Amino acid sequence: MDDYSVGSLVESKNEWCARLVGILAPLITEGVRSIFEEA
């Protein structure tokens, strides 16, 4: 763990979280929309 700086790990975490949200947000929105359209 000594090979990694904390700043680098935080930046990597933020980048991966942004990527994950970018992928999942449209799918979640589409799912919620379809639930309300069927109701």
C-alpha positions in Angstrom: 0.0 0.0 0.0 3.0 2.3 0.4 3.4 2.4 -3.4 0.3 4.5 -3.9 -0.3 8.1 -2.8 -3.6 9.0 -1.2 -4.3 11.7 -3.7 -3.9 9.3 -6.6 -6.2 6.8 -5.0 -8.9 9.5 -4.3 -8.7 10.7 -7.9 -9.0 7.1 -9.2 -12.0 6.5 -7.0 -13.7 9.7 -8.2 -13.1 8.8 -11.8 -14.5 5.3 -11.4 -17.5 6.6 -9.5 -18.2 9.1 -12.2 -17.9 6.4 -14.9 -20.2 4.1 -13.0 -22.8 6.8 -12.5 -22.6 7.7 -16.2 -23.3 4.1 -17.2 -26.0 3.3 -14.7 -28.0 6.6 -14.6 -29.7 6.3 -18.0 -30.6 2.6 -17.3 -32.1 3.4 -13.9 -34.0 6.4 -15.5 -35.3 4.1 -18.2 -36.4 1.5 -15.7 -38.3 3.9 -13.5 -39.9 5.5 -16.6 -41.1 2.1 -17.8 -42.6 1.3 -14.4 -44.6 4.5 -14.4 -45.7 4.1 -18.0 -47.1 0.6 -17.3 -49.0 1.8 -14.2 
